[in-house]
């Protein structure tokens, strides 16, 4: 099985860059990478600031996709993690192809014949500081990174994970 763990976000908007920081931490530690990789699995950890149609340059060709990204909630608890499946995401139409949702991106890739992942999980991390211009994560989000990485490990090593489970 070929799996992509994709950290999404924007470094210029505080905690919105969480997915990028998680992947950087993993890529800086070869022992952690080995610990995360199930036997016999090809695993790629990639950080990506892209959205919408541009993701079609990144995600085709993998059997499984695990996305690490922040989510907007009404009263967020910074660093709280929720596991979502593709079906849990809303199909929010965007004002242009650059703003289409992940489910729409996957659907478009399938319609044009790209080999899209058949298993998709999202490690959704709650954050308060998503739109404030400024580099770097808040101290609370930095403290949450080990838990986020542990959640990724659980997903990688468990095929029985259910959607919308809280970890």
Secondary structure, 3 states (H helix, E strand, C coil): CEEEEEEECCCCEHHHHHHHHHHHHHHCCHHHHHHHCCCCCEEEEEEECCCHHHHHHCCCCCCEEEEEEEECCCCCCCCCEEEEEHHHCCCCCCCCHHHCCHHHHHHHHHHCCCCCCCEEEEEEEECCCCCCCECCCCHHHHHHHHHHHHHHHHHHHCCCCCCCCEC
